[in-house]
Amino acid sequence: DLESHLQRCQQLSVTVLTDHQDLNNTELRTILNSTAPQQYRIRAKLRTYKPQKLYQSVKLHCSKCNSLREVPDGDDFDLILQGSAVTTPNPELHNTSWYDSVMWTTQDQKQRKIAIHFVKHDEMLQQPEDTLLMIEGGTLKEIWKLTKRFKCVIPVRSTEANLELLDLSAPFLLQGNIKYYGCKQCSTPKPIKGLSSIAAEQRPSWEPTEIAQVLGIAPLQYVFIMKFTLVDGTGALNAYLFDY
């Protein structure tokens, strides 16, 4: 794995970190005094790398505003879901022309009201593996169970007039074990009924980019970022790795 590979690199006295066999080696001091962009070949020792834990290298990036944010953990999402569960699903928003709704009360002490809205295609429900559904009042555990069976799950809450997305700190879409997030700064959430335009397509694919577009979401992309400090006795150079 990358972490053990990096540790081995640290133990080596000299590491060749770039290719460019046609170029001569250049001292880091020379590179630091040069103007970018240039192409160099170096021989250097890896002094440090950050972050130390590999999972901390994964961030969320917005290509519009170029911002980076940490990937929220499950506890953050769970708290948002608990907050939205306080509002009882609005029965007046159930069973529309483009989705069928089911509502029930949990048997535990809290007696939560849960509503699931199954989006239809040609007035019919699709096979579970092709179905997009929206859930109100569900817990994280219940949502993960649904993602194992259905193609797409969107957590929502109801107002007096509409179903709407949760706070953008929460994922706007879950597909399999992937959570899709939107940029708070660049998104302008639109009404959920925009999904009906995808349901009306000949073969709704429920692609995350298309869902984001009709919901007014600027999607964040998962990126991998690391910082390496390289030394060769003439100077120290910080090198950054950034990749989707």
C-alpha positions in Angstrom: 0.0 0.0 0.0 1.0 3.6 -0.4 1.7 4.2 3.3 4.2 1.4 3.6 5.7 2.5 0.3 6.2 6.0 1.6 7.9 4.7 4.7 10.3 2.7 2.6 11.1 5.9 0.6 11.9 7.7 3.8 14.4 5.0 4.8 16.3 5.2 1.5 19.2 7.6 1.5 18.3 8.9 -2.0 15.1 8.5 -4.0 14.4 9.3 -7.6 11.0 10.8 -7.5 10.5 12.0 -11.1 11.1 10.4 -14.5 12.5 12.5 -17.4 15.6 10.4 -18.1 16.6 12.8 -20.8 17.1 15.7 -18.3 20.2 16.2 -16.1 19.7 16.3 -12.3 19.1 19.8 -11.0 19.8 20.9 -7.4 16.7 22.0 -5.4 18.4 25.4 -4.7 18.4 26.1 -8.4 14.7 25.1 -8.7 13.7 27.3 -5.7 15.4 30.3 -7.4 13.7 29.6 -10.8 10.4 30.9 -12.1 7.6 28.4 -12.8 6.7 26.6 -15.0 9.8 24.6 -15.7 10.6 20.9 -16.0 13.3 19.3 -13.9 14.7 16.0 -12.9 15.8 15.7 -9.3 17.5 13.3 -6.9 16.2 14.0 -3.4 15.5 12.4 -0.1 11.9 12.3 1.2 12.0 14.1 4.6 8.4 14.2 5.6 4.9 13.6 4.1 1.5 14.7 5.2 -1.1 13.6 6.1 0.3 10.6 8.1 -2.9 8.6 7.8 -3.8 7.7 4.3 -7.6 8.2 4.7 -7.0 11.8 5.7 -5.7 12.4 2.1 -9.2 12.2 0.7 -11.0 15.5 0.5 -14.0 17.0 -1.3 -13.2 19.5 -4.1 -15.4 22.0 -5.9 -14.2 22.7 -9.5 -16.3 25.9 -9.6 -14.9 27.8 -6.6 -11.8 25.6 -6.2 -12.6 25.1 -2.5 -11.7 22.0 -0.5 -13.6 20.5 2.5 -13.1 17.5 4.7 -15.3 14.4 4.0 -18.0 14.4 6.7 -18.1 11.4 8.9 -21.2 9.2 9.5 -21.9 10.9 12.9 -22.4 14.3 11.1 -24.9 12.8 8.7 -26.7 11.0 11.5 -27.2 14.2 13.5 -28.7 15.9 10.4 -31.0 13.0 9.9 -32.1 13.1 13.6 -32.8 16.8 13.2 -34.9 16.3 10.1 -36.9 13.4 11.7 -38.4 15.9 14.2 -40.6 17.2 11.3 -43.4 14.7 10.6 -43.8 13.8 6.9 -46.5 15.9 5.2 -49.2 13.5 3.9 -50.4 16.1 1.4 -47.2 15.6 -0.5 -47.7 11.8 -0.9 -48.6 9.8 -4.0 -48.1 12.3 -6.8 -48.2 11.7 -10.6 -44.5 10.8 -10.5 -43.9 9.0 -7.3 -45.8 6.5 -5.0 -45.5 7.0 -1.2 -45.5 4.6 1.8 -45.6 5.8 5.4 -45.3 3.9 8.7 -44.6 4.4 12.3 -41.6 2.7 14.0 -42.3 0.3 16.8 -39.6 1.7 19.1 -40.2 4.3 21.9 -39.6 7.3 19.7 -42.4 6.1 17.3 -40.8 7.9 14.3 -42.8 8.6 11.2 -41.0 7.4 8.1 -42.0 8.1 4.5 -40.5 6.6 1.4 -41.4 8.0 -2.0 -40.7 5.6 -5.0 -40.1 7.5 -8.2 -42.2 6.1 -11.1 -41.4 5.7 -14.8 -44.3 5.6 -17.3 -46.6 5.5 -14.3 -44.9 2.2 -13.2 -42.4 1.4 -10.5 -39.0 0.2 -11.9 -37.1 -2.8 -10.7 -35.3 -2.1 -7.3 -31.9 -2.0 -9.0 -33.1 0.8 -11.3 -35.2 2.7 -8.8 -34.6 6.1 -7.2 -36.4 6.7 -3.9 -36.6 9.6 -1.5 -36.8 9.0 2.3 -38.0 11.2 5.1 -37.4 10.5 8.8 -35.0 7.6 8.3 -31.9 6.8 10.3 -28.4 6.2 8.9 -28.8 2.5 9.4 -32.1 2.4 7.6 -30.7 4.4 4.7 -27.8 2.1 4.3 -30.2 -0.9 4.1 -32.1 0.8 1.3 -28.9 1.6 -0.7 -28.1 -2.1 -0.7 -31.4 -2.9 -2.5 -32.2 0.2 -4.6 -30.1 2.2 -7.1 -30.4 5.7 -5.6 -31.5 7.1 -2.3 -32.1 10.8 -1.7 -32.8 12.0 1.9 -35.5 14.7 2.0 -37.8 16.5 4.4 -41.2 18.0 3.7 -42.4 21.6 4.1 -46.0 22.8 3.7 -45.6 22.9 -0.1 -42.7 20.7 -1.2 -40.2 18.0 -0.6 -36.8 19.5 -0.2 -33.2 18.4 0.2 -31.6 18.3 3.7 -28.8 20.7 4.6 -26.0 20.4 2.1 -23.7 19.2 4.9 -25.5 15.9 4.2 -25.1 14.0 1.0 -27.8 14.9 -1.6 -27.6 11.4 -3.0 -26.5 7.9 -1.9 -25.7 5.3 -4.5 -24.3 1.9 -3.3 -21.7 2.8 -0.7 -20.9 6.2 -2.2 -22.2 9.5 -0.7 -22.5 12.4 -3.1 -22.1 15.9 -1.7 -22.8 19.4 -3.1 -20.9 22.7 -2.7 -22.7 25.0 -0.2 -21.3 28.1 -1.9 -22.0 27.2 -5.5 -25.3 25.3 -5.3 -28.7 26.8 -5.7 -31.0 24.0 -4.7 -34.1 23.6 -6.9 -37.4 21.9 -6.1 -37.3 18.1 -5.9 -40.0 17.9 -8.6 -37.2 18.5 -11.1 -36.5 14.8 -10.8 -39.7 14.1 -12.6 -38.0 15.3 -15.9 -35.4 12.4 -15.5 -38.2 9.9 -14.7 -39.9 10.9 -18.0 -36.9 10.0 -20.1 -37.1 6.9 -22.2 -34.6 5.0 -20.0 -33.9 6.9 -16.8 -30.3 6.1 -15.8 -30.3 8.2 -12.6 -26.7 9.4 -13.1 -25.4 11.5 -10.2 -24.3 14.4 -12.5 -27.8 14.6 -14.1 -29.5 14.4 -10.7 -27.2 17.2 -9.4 -28.0 19.3 -12.5 -31.9 19.1 -12.1 -31.6 19.8 -8.4 -29.3 22.8 -8.8 -26.4 21.2 -7.1 -22.8 21.9 -7.8 -21.3 18.5 -7.1 -18.1 18.0 -5.1 -15.6 15.5 -6.3 -13.5 13.2 -4.1 -9.8 14.1 -4.5 -6.6 12.6 -3.2 -4.1 15.2 -1.8 -0.6 14.7 -0.3 2.3 17.0 0.6 5.9 15.8 0.4 9.0 17.7 1.6 12.1 16.8 -0.4 15.7 17.6 0.5 19.0 17.2 -1.3 21.4 19.2 0.9 21.0 22.4 -1.1 17.4 23.2 -0.1 14.0 21.8 0.8 11.1 21.7 -1.7 7.4 21.0 -1.0 5.8 18.9 -3.6 2.0 18.4 -3.8 0.0 15.5 -5.2 -3.5 16.3 -6.3 -5.6 13.8 -8.2 -9.2 12.8 -8.7 
